[in-house]
Amino acid sequence: MNHEAPIREIFGLHYNPSNILMITVSSLIVFLIAVLCTRSLQMRPKGAQNFLEWVLDFVKGIINSNLDWKNGAKFHILALTLIMYIFVSNMLGLPFAVVIDHELWWKSPTADPLITMTLAVMVVALSHFYGVKLNGTKQYGRGYLEPMKFMFPLKIIEEFSNTLTLGLRLYGNIFAGETLLALLVSLGTGSIVGGILGFPLMIVWQGFSIFVGAIQAFIFTMLTMVYMAHKVSHDH
Amino acid sequence: MLTNELVLGSSGFAPLDSIYQLVAFLVLMLLLKKFAWAPLVKMMKEREDYVANEIDSAEKAKQEATELLQQHQQMMKEARLETQALIESAKKQGELQREEIIQTARSEAERLKESARLEIQQEKENAVATLKEQVASLSVLIASKVIEKELNEKDQEALIQEYIKKAGEER
Protein backbone atom coordinates (compact mmCIF):
# COMPACT_ATOMS: atom_id res chain seq x y z
CA MET A 1 0.00 0.00 0.00
CA ASN A 2 2.97 2.23 0.46
CA HIS A 3 2.83 4.02 -2.84
CA GLU A 4 4.84 7.07 -3.65
CA ALA A 5 3.71 10.13 -5.53
CA PRO A 6 5.28 10.61 -8.94
CA ILE A 7 7.08 13.88 -8.34
CA ARG A 8 8.58 15.50 -11.41
CA GLU A 9 10.41 18.77 -11.88
CA ILE A 10 9.92 21.48 -14.46
CA PHE A 11 11.57 24.93 -14.54
CA GLY A 12 12.98 24.13 -11.10
CA LEU A 13 9.50 23.68 -9.65
CA HIS A 14 8.12 20.37 -8.44
CA TYR A 15 4.85 19.03 -9.67
CA ASN A 16 2.87 15.84 -9.34
CA PRO A 17 1.68 14.63 -12.77
CA SER A 18 -0.76 12.28 -11.06
CA ASN A 19 -2.51 15.27 -9.51
CA ILE A 20 -2.50 17.12 -12.81
CA LEU A 21 -4.02 14.08 -14.50
CA MET A 22 -6.71 13.53 -11.89
CA ILE A 23 -7.67 17.22 -11.66
CA THR A 24 -8.10 17.25 -15.42
CA VAL A 25 -10.12 14.04 -15.39
CA SER A 26 -12.39 15.31 -12.59
CA SER A 27 -12.95 18.64 -14.32
CA LEU A 28 -13.70 16.90 -17.60
CA ILE A 29 -16.19 14.53 -15.99
CA VAL A 30 -17.97 17.37 -14.21
CA PHE A 31 -18.10 19.37 -17.41
CA LEU A 32 -19.39 16.39 -19.39
CA ILE A 33 -22.10 15.67 -16.82
CA ALA A 34 -23.19 19.29 -16.87
CA VAL A 35 -23.22 19.56 -20.64
CA LEU A 36 -24.98 16.21 -21.15
CA CYS A 37 -27.62 17.22 -18.63
CA THR A 38 -28.28 20.53 -20.34
CA ARG A 39 -27.94 19.39 -23.95
CA SER A 40 -31.62 19.68 -24.79
CA LEU A 41 -33.25 22.12 -22.39
CA GLN A 42 -37.01 22.05 -22.29
CA MET A 43 -39.72 23.96 -20.55
CA ARG A 44 -41.07 20.63 -19.35
CA PRO A 45 -37.92 19.01 -17.95
CA LYS A 46 -37.20 15.33 -18.17
CA GLY A 47 -34.45 12.93 -17.18
CA ALA A 48 -31.03 14.50 -17.10
CA GLN A 49 -32.31 18.05 -17.03
CA ASN A 50 -34.34 17.18 -13.94
CA PHE A 51 -31.22 15.86 -12.27
CA LEU A 52 -29.16 19.01 -12.84
CA GLU A 53 -32.11 21.20 -11.84
CA TRP A 54 -32.34 19.20 -8.65
CA VAL A 55 -28.62 19.79 -8.01
CA LEU A 56 -29.11 23.49 -8.70
CA ASP A 57 -32.03 23.65 -6.28
CA PHE A 58 -30.09 21.67 -3.69
CA VAL A 59 -27.17 24.11 -3.90
CA LYS A 60 -29.61 26.98 -3.76
CA GLY A 61 -30.99 25.44 -0.57
CA ILE A 62 -27.49 25.31 0.93
CA ILE A 63 -26.91 28.97 0.12
CA ASN A 64 -30.34 30.00 1.33
CA SER A 65 -29.76 28.38 4.69
CA ASN A 66 -26.84 30.77 5.26
CA LEU A 67 -27.45 33.89 3.20
CA ASP A 68 -30.43 35.67 1.81
CA TRP A 69 -30.76 35.06 -1.90
CA LYS A 70 -30.11 38.71 -2.76
CA ASN A 71 -26.52 38.32 -1.61
CA GLY A 72 -26.28 34.59 -2.18
CA ALA A 73 -27.24 34.43 -5.88
CA LYS A 74 -23.74 35.43 -6.98
CA PHE A 75 -22.26 32.40 -5.17
CA HIS A 76 -24.61 29.95 -6.85
CA ILE A 77 -22.22 28.95 -9.62
CA LEU A 78 -19.29 28.79 -7.17
CA ALA A 79 -21.16 26.45 -4.86
CA LEU A 80 -22.43 24.38 -7.77
CA THR A 81 -18.93 23.92 -9.18
CA LEU A 82 -17.54 23.15 -5.73
CA ILE A 83 -20.05 20.46 -4.85
CA MET A 84 -19.92 18.78 -8.26
CA TYR A 85 -16.15 18.91 -8.56
CA ILE A 86 -15.49 17.66 -5.05
CA PHE A 87 -18.10 14.91 -5.29
CA VAL A 88 -16.72 13.63 -8.58
CA SER A 89 -13.15 13.90 -7.24
CA ASN A 90 -14.08 11.90 -4.15
CA MET A 91 -15.66 9.19 -6.27
CA LEU A 92 -12.73 8.83 -8.66
CA GLY A 93 -10.45 7.04 -6.19
CA LEU A 94 -13.09 4.48 -5.16
CA PRO A 95 -13.37 1.99 -8.03
CA PHE A 96 -9.66 1.41 -8.53
CA ALA A 97 -6.19 2.82 -8.05
CA VAL A 98 -3.54 2.66 -10.74
CA VAL A 99 -0.01 2.07 -9.52
CA ILE A 100 2.90 2.11 -11.92
CA ASP A 101 6.40 1.42 -10.59
CA HIS A 102 5.23 2.02 -7.00
CA GLU A 103 3.94 5.39 -8.05
CA LEU A 104 0.24 6.10 -7.54
CA TRP A 105 -1.30 7.54 -10.70
CA TRP A 106 -5.04 7.08 -10.40
CA LYS A 107 -6.54 8.37 -7.14
CA SER A 108 -8.90 11.03 -5.91
CA PRO A 109 -7.36 14.47 -6.43
CA THR A 110 -8.94 15.35 -3.08
CA ALA A 111 -6.80 12.68 -1.40
CA ASP A 112 -3.95 15.15 -1.70
CA PRO A 113 -3.76 17.79 1.06
CA LEU A 114 -2.24 20.35 -1.28
CA ILE A 115 -5.26 20.16 -3.56
CA THR A 116 -7.80 20.41 -0.77
CA MET A 117 -5.86 23.22 0.89
CA THR A 118 -5.76 25.05 -2.43
CA LEU A 119 -9.53 24.84 -2.63
CA ALA A 120 -9.91 25.87 1.01
CA VAL A 121 -7.58 28.85 0.67
CA MET A 122 -9.33 29.90 -2.52
CA VAL A 123 -12.70 29.78 -0.82
CA VAL A 124 -11.58 31.65 2.29
CA ALA A 125 -9.78 34.25 0.19
CA LEU A 126 -12.98 34.71 -1.81
CA SER A 127 -14.95 35.17 1.40
CA HIS A 128 -12.52 37.93 2.50
CA PHE A 129 -12.69 39.51 -0.95
CA TYR A 130 -16.49 39.60 -0.95
CA GLY A 131 -16.53 40.74 2.67
CA VAL A 132 -14.54 43.83 1.68
CA LYS A 133 -16.36 44.30 -1.59
CA LEU A 134 -19.90 44.12 -0.27
CA ASN A 135 -19.51 45.67 3.18
CA GLY A 136 -16.59 48.06 2.72
CA THR A 137 -13.21 47.95 4.45
CA LYS A 138 -14.49 49.59 7.62
CA GLN A 139 -17.30 47.13 8.21
CA TYR A 140 -14.96 44.28 7.28
CA GLY A 141 -12.34 45.41 9.79
CA ARG A 142 -14.94 45.92 12.50
CA GLY A 143 -15.86 42.25 12.10
CA TYR A 144 -12.57 41.33 13.81
CA LEU A 145 -13.44 43.34 16.92
CA GLU A 146 -16.84 41.82 17.48
CA PRO A 147 -18.33 40.94 19.84
CA MET A 148 -15.43 42.08 22.13
CA LYS A 149 -12.23 43.90 21.32
CA PHE A 150 -9.99 41.42 23.11
CA MET A 151 -11.31 38.70 20.80
CA PHE A 152 -9.14 40.10 18.00
CA PRO A 153 -6.28 37.57 18.29
CA LEU A 154 -8.79 34.72 18.49
CA LYS A 155 -10.48 36.02 15.38
CA ILE A 156 -7.18 36.00 13.52
CA ILE A 157 -6.49 32.45 14.67
CA GLU A 158 -10.04 31.49 13.67
CA GLU A 159 -9.41 32.53 10.08
CA PHE A 160 -6.37 30.25 9.84
CA SER A 161 -8.01 27.37 11.66
CA ASN A 162 -11.09 27.67 9.46
CA THR A 163 -8.98 27.38 6.36
CA LEU A 164 -6.93 24.54 7.75
CA THR A 165 -9.89 22.49 8.96
CA LEU A 166 -11.85 23.09 5.78
CA GLY A 167 -9.04 21.71 3.63
CA LEU A 168 -7.75 18.98 5.92
CA ARG A 169 -11.20 17.58 6.80
CA LEU A 170 -11.83 16.82 3.16
CA TYR A 171 -8.33 15.47 2.62
CA GLY A 172 -8.42 13.36 5.77
CA ASN A 173 -11.73 11.69 4.96
CA ILE A 174 -10.88 10.87 1.39
CA PHE A 175 -7.27 9.90 2.00
CA ALA A 176 -8.27 7.66 4.91
CA GLY A 177 -10.93 6.03 2.78
CA GLU A 178 -8.50 5.31 -0.01
CA THR A 179 -5.81 4.09 2.34
CA LEU A 180 -8.21 1.65 3.95
CA LEU A 181 -9.32 0.49 0.50
CA ALA A 182 -5.69 -0.12 -0.43
CA LEU A 183 -5.17 -2.03 2.84
CA LEU A 184 -8.23 -4.18 2.15
CA VAL A 185 -6.93 -4.89 -1.35
CA SER A 186 -3.57 -6.01 0.02
CA LEU A 187 -5.43 -8.15 2.55
CA GLY A 188 -7.59 -9.66 -0.17
CA THR A 189 -4.69 -10.42 -2.49
CA GLY A 190 -2.46 -11.73 0.32
CA SER A 191 -4.17 -15.07 0.97
CA ILE A 192 -7.34 -17.02 0.23
CA VAL A 193 -8.70 -16.53 3.75
CA GLY A 194 -7.88 -12.86 3.48
CA GLY A 195 -9.71 -12.70 0.17
CA ILE A 196 -12.83 -14.32 1.64
CA LEU A 197 -12.70 -11.99 4.62
CA GLY A 198 -11.74 -8.94 2.64
CA PHE A 199 -14.35 -9.11 -0.11
CA PRO A 200 -17.47 -8.20 1.96
CA LEU A 201 -15.45 -5.65 3.92
CA MET A 202 -14.36 -4.13 0.63
CA ILE A 203 -17.95 -3.84 -0.55
CA VAL A 204 -19.09 -2.31 2.73
CA TRP A 205 -16.23 0.14 2.84
CA GLN A 206 -16.71 1.23 -0.76
CA GLY A 207 -20.38 1.84 -0.07
CA PHE A 208 -19.48 3.82 3.01
CA SER A 209 -16.86 5.77 1.04
CA ILE A 210 -19.48 6.81 -1.49
CA PHE A 211 -21.55 8.08 1.42
CA VAL A 212 -18.52 9.84 2.96
CA GLY A 213 -17.56 11.35 -0.39
CA ALA A 214 -21.05 12.77 -0.89
CA ILE A 215 -21.21 14.06 2.68
CA GLN A 216 -17.78 15.67 2.43
CA ALA A 217 -18.70 17.43 -0.82
CA PHE A 218 -21.85 18.70 0.89
CA ILE A 219 -19.95 19.79 4.02
CA PHE A 220 -17.27 21.60 2.05
CA THR A 221 -19.90 23.54 0.12
CA MET A 222 -21.95 24.18 3.24
CA LEU A 223 -18.95 25.49 5.21
CA THR A 224 -17.90 27.62 2.26
CA MET A 225 -21.28 29.30 2.41
CA VAL A 226 -21.11 29.57 6.21
CA TYR A 227 -17.78 31.40 6.04
CA MET A 228 -19.06 33.49 3.17
CA ALA A 229 -22.16 34.44 5.14
CA HIS A 230 -19.97 35.26 8.12
CA LYS A 231 -18.08 37.81 6.08
CA VAL A 232 -20.83 39.08 3.83
CA SER A 233 -23.91 39.56 6.00
CA HIS A 234 -24.02 42.55 8.35
CA ASP A 235 -25.76 41.03 11.30
CA HIS A 236 -24.63 37.64 12.45
CA MET B 1 9.78 10.03 3.95
CA LEU B 2 7.26 8.52 6.37
CA THR B 3 6.84 11.82 8.24
CA ASN B 4 6.47 13.57 4.95
CA GLU B 5 3.73 11.17 3.99
CA LEU B 6 1.86 11.52 7.22
CA VAL B 7 1.93 15.27 7.12
CA LEU B 8 1.40 15.92 3.45
CA GLY B 9 -0.13 12.70 2.29
CA SER B 10 1.48 10.92 -0.59
CA SER B 11 3.00 13.92 -2.26
CA GLY B 12 5.87 16.22 -1.56
CA PHE B 13 5.27 19.90 -1.80
CA ALA B 14 4.49 20.63 -5.41
CA PRO B 15 3.44 24.24 -5.88
CA LEU B 16 2.57 23.74 -9.54
CA ASP B 17 -0.22 21.34 -8.54
CA SER B 18 -1.75 24.08 -6.47
CA ILE B 19 -1.63 26.57 -9.30
CA TYR B 20 -2.96 23.98 -11.73
CA GLN B 21 -5.83 23.13 -9.37
CA LEU B 22 -6.71 26.81 -9.03
CA VAL B 23 -6.65 27.42 -12.77
CA ALA B 24 -8.55 24.23 -13.49
CA PHE B 25 -11.21 25.10 -10.97
CA LEU B 26 -11.66 28.61 -12.35
CA VAL B 27 -11.80 27.33 -15.93
CA LEU B 28 -14.29 24.63 -14.90
CA MET B 29 -16.40 27.25 -13.15
CA LEU B 30 -16.42 29.51 -16.20
CA LEU B 31 -17.26 26.63 -18.54
CA LEU B 32 -20.05 25.41 -16.26
CA LYS B 33 -21.40 28.92 -16.06
CA LYS B 34 -21.40 29.37 -19.81
CA PHE B 35 -22.60 25.94 -20.91
CA ALA B 36 -24.75 24.61 -18.09
CA TRP B 37 -25.59 27.04 -15.36
CA ALA B 38 -26.65 30.09 -17.37
CA PRO B 39 -28.94 28.26 -19.82
CA LEU B 40 -30.43 26.14 -17.07
CA VAL B 41 -31.12 29.10 -14.80
CA LYS B 42 -32.57 30.96 -17.76
CA MET B 43 -34.83 28.02 -18.55
CA MET B 44 -35.90 27.72 -14.92
CA LYS B 45 -36.64 31.42 -14.81
CA GLU B 46 -38.64 31.12 -18.02
CA ARG B 47 -40.61 28.25 -16.56
CA GLU B 48 -41.24 30.23 -13.41
CA ASP B 49 -42.52 33.15 -15.48
CA TYR B 50 -44.59 30.82 -17.61
CA VAL B 51 -46.23 29.21 -14.61
CA ALA B 52 -46.87 32.60 -13.03
CA ASN B 53 -48.42 33.82 -16.29
CA GLU B 54 -50.56 30.73 -16.58
CA ILE B 55 -51.82 31.18 -13.04
CA ASP B 56 -52.55 34.83 -13.73
CA SER B 57 -54.43 34.11 -16.91
CA ALA B 58 -56.34 31.28 -15.26
CA GLU B 59 -57.39 33.60 -12.48
CA LYS B 60 -58.41 36.21 -14.99
CA ALA B 61 -60.41 33.68 -16.99
CA LYS B 62 -62.14 32.52 -13.84
CA GLN B 63 -63.02 36.08 -12.93
CA GLU B 64 -64.33 36.70 -16.42
CA ALA B 65 -66.39 33.55 -16.26
CA THR B 66 -67.89 34.61 -12.96
CA GLU B 67 -68.71 38.03 -14.36
CA LEU B 68 -70.28 36.46 -17.43
CA LEU B 69 -72.31 34.11 -15.30
CA GLN B 70 -73.53 37.03 -13.23
CA GLN B 71 -74.37 38.93 -16.38
CA HIS B 72 -76.30 36.00 -17.74
CA GLN B 73 -78.16 35.52 -14.53
CA GLN B 74 -79.04 39.21 -14.54
CA MET B 75 -80.19 38.93 -18.14
CA MET B 76 -82.30 35.88 -17.36
CA LYS B 77 -83.89 37.69 -14.48
CA GLU B 78 -84.63 40.70 -16.66
CA ALA B 79 -86.00 38.50 -19.40
CA ARG B 80 -88.28 36.73 -16.96
CA LEU B 81 -89.55 40.03 -15.60
CA GLU B 82 -90.09 41.32 -19.10
CA THR B 83 -92.03 38.21 -20.08
CA GLN B 84 -94.17 38.52 -17.03
CA ALA B 85 -94.85 42.16 -17.83
CA LEU B 86 -95.66 41.26 -21.42
CA ILE B 87 -98.09 38.54 -20.37
CA GLU B 88 -99.65 40.90 -17.87
CA SER B 89 -100.12 43.64 -20.42
CA ALA B 90 -101.41 41.17 -23.01
CA LYS B 91 -103.95 39.92 -20.50
CA LYS B 92 -105.01 43.47 -19.76
CA GLN B 93 -105.17 44.23 -23.45
CA GLY B 94 -107.32 41.13 -23.98
CA GLU B 95 -109.64 42.14 -21.20
CA LEU B 96 -109.96 45.59 -22.68
CA GLN B 97 -110.54 44.22 -26.15
CA ARG B 98 -113.20 41.85 -24.90
CA GLU B 99 -114.94 44.67 -23.16
CA GLU B 100 -114.72 46.71 -26.31
CA ILE B 101 -115.99 43.90 -28.53
CA ILE B 102 -118.90 43.28 -26.22
CA GLN B 103 -119.63 46.98 -26.19
CA THR B 104 -119.47 47.16 -29.95
CA ALA B 105 -121.63 44.07 -30.35
CA ARG B 106 -124.19 45.44 -27.94
CA SER B 107 -124.38 48.80 -29.71
CA GLU B 108 -124.45 47.04 -33.07
CA ALA B 109 -127.35 44.94 -31.91
CA GLU B 110 -129.06 48.03 -30.62
CA ARG B 111 -128.53 49.75 -33.92
CA LEU B 112 -129.80 46.74 -35.88
CA LYS B 113 -132.86 46.54 -33.67
CA GLU B 114 -133.46 50.24 -34.18
CA SER B 115 -133.10 49.99 -37.93
CA ALA B 116 -135.38 46.96 -37.99
CA ARG B 117 -137.96 48.82 -36.05
CA LEU B 118 -137.64 51.79 -38.39
CA GLU B 119 -137.98 49.50 -41.36
CA ILE B 120 -141.06 47.92 -39.89
CA GLN B 121 -142.50 51.33 -39.30
CA GLN B 122 -141.71 52.31 -42.83
CA GLU B 123 -143.22 49.17 -44.17
CA LYS B 124 -146.32 49.70 -42.09
CA GLU B 125 -146.69 53.23 -43.34
CA ASN B 126 -146.16 52.04 -46.85
CA ALA B 127 -148.79 49.44 -46.36
CA VAL B 128 -151.21 51.91 -44.91
CA ALA B 129 -150.54 54.28 -47.81
CA THR B 130 -151.08 51.49 -50.30
CA LEU B 131 -154.23 50.46 -48.54
CA LYS B 132 -155.46 53.98 -48.57
CA GLU B 133 -154.86 54.21 -52.28
CA GLN B 134 -156.57 50.92 -52.90
CA VAL B 135 -159.47 51.90 -50.68
CA ALA B 136 -159.88 55.06 -52.76
CA SER B 137 -159.77 53.20 -56.05
CA LEU B 138 -162.04 50.51 -54.69
CA SER B 139 -164.45 53.15 -53.54
CA VAL B 140 -164.45 54.56 -57.00
CA LEU B 141 -164.92 51.09 -58.43
CA ILE B 142 -167.72 50.31 -56.02
CA ALA B 143 -169.32 53.60 -56.75
CA SER B 144 -169.22 52.96 -60.41
CA LYS B 145 -170.61 49.43 -59.98
CA VAL B 146 -173.36 50.77 -57.76
CA ILE B 147 -174.19 53.27 -60.30
CA GLU B 148 -174.17 50.63 -62.98
CA LYS B 149 -176.47 48.19 -61.19
CA GLU B 150 -178.66 50.81 -59.41
CA LEU B 151 -178.51 48.93 -56.30
CA ASN B 152 -180.74 49.28 -53.35
CA GLU B 153 -179.45 50.32 -50.05
CA LYS B 154 -179.41 46.72 -48.76
CA ASP B 155 -177.50 45.39 -51.68
CA GLN B 156 -175.05 48.24 -51.57
CA GLU B 157 -174.40 47.52 -47.95
CA ALA B 158 -173.78 43.90 -48.68
CA LEU B 159 -171.51 44.77 -51.56
CA ILE B 160 -169.39 47.12 -49.51
CA GLN B 161 -169.00 44.51 -46.81
CA GLU B 162 -167.97 42.02 -49.42
CA TYR B 163 -165.33 44.28 -50.90
CA ILE B 164 -163.93 45.24 -47.58
CA LYS B 165 -163.64 41.58 -46.73
CA LYS B 166 -161.91 41.00 -50.04
CA ALA B 167 -159.49 43.83 -49.39
CA GLY B 168 -158.74 42.42 -45.94
CA GLU B 169 -158.00 39.00 -47.44
CA GLU B 170 -155.73 40.51 -50.07
CA ARG B 171 -153.49 41.99 -47.51
Interface residues (C-beta under 8 A of the other chain):
Chain A: H3 E4 A5 I7 I10 L13 H14 Y15 N16 S18 N19 I20 I23 T24 S27 V30 F31 A34 V35 C37 T38 L41 Q42 M43 P45 Q49 L52 E53 L56 H76 I77 L78 L80 T81 M84 Y85 L104 K107 P109 A111 D112 P113 L114 I115 M117 T118 L119 M122 Y171 F175
Chain B: L8 G9 S10 S11 G12 F13 A14 P15 L16 D17 S18 Y20 Q21 L22 A24 F25 V27 L28 M29 L31 L32 K33 F35 A36 W37 P39 L40 V41 M43 M44 E46 R47 Y50
